[in-house]
Amino acid sequence: MGMLYKRKTKKPDGTVVEGKIWWIKYYVAGQQVYHSLKTTNARVALRAKRQVEGEEANAPGGGHPVDQPGLES
């Protein structure tokens, strides 16, 4: 299903810094879809992930359309 993660960035001195915002990555019709969950709370992010997974399972055609408003890819 989906994967929760925090984006990482590399500073000029080479250190890697983890962001504060949770993101989700999942596949729709073979294409990767990424979008921000706009939260720093892990429990809220997990709840949102479960909601997205439930919507995918119940959607006709097996998932969100790729061009659905509000989803950043």
C-alpha angles and dihedrals in degrees: 000000000000130000127220119212145149117238117246128212131194119229122217090257090059100254118134117227124197116223123234099230122086119232132191128215124192140149129253118183090342095308125113114241120196128185140162118250087204094224138105092201114099094206093052089048092051091049091051090049091053090049092052091048091050092050090051092051093049098041119104109251092027103279154005117314108252093237096052111141114252096032116106117206 
